[in-house]
C-alpha cells in the first residue's frame, strides 16, 4: 500500500500532486486511491464551500479551494459503460 504524507504548508497542492500521481498507476489500482483521496479532502471543505490552506498568506482560501477542486476533479470516476481510461 502507498502511504500519502504531506507537510501542512501547501497541503492542497500536495494532494493535487498525489491525484496526478494516481494517474500513473495501473488502471485497476486507481479507483482505491481516488476514493481514498476524495474521502480525505471532502470533509475538510468549509461551510462556505471553500478549503483553507496555510493561513499565513492572504491567498490561502482561494489557493486551497483551487487545488482541492483540481484534485477532486481528478478523483472522479468514469460513468459505468464509458470508454476505458487511457493508461
Buried (B, 14 or more C-beta within 10 A) or exposed (E): EEEBEBEEEBBBBBBBBBBEEBBEBEEEEBEEBBEBBBEBBEEEBEEEEBBBBBEEEEEBBEBBBBBBBBBBEBBEEEEEEEEEEEE
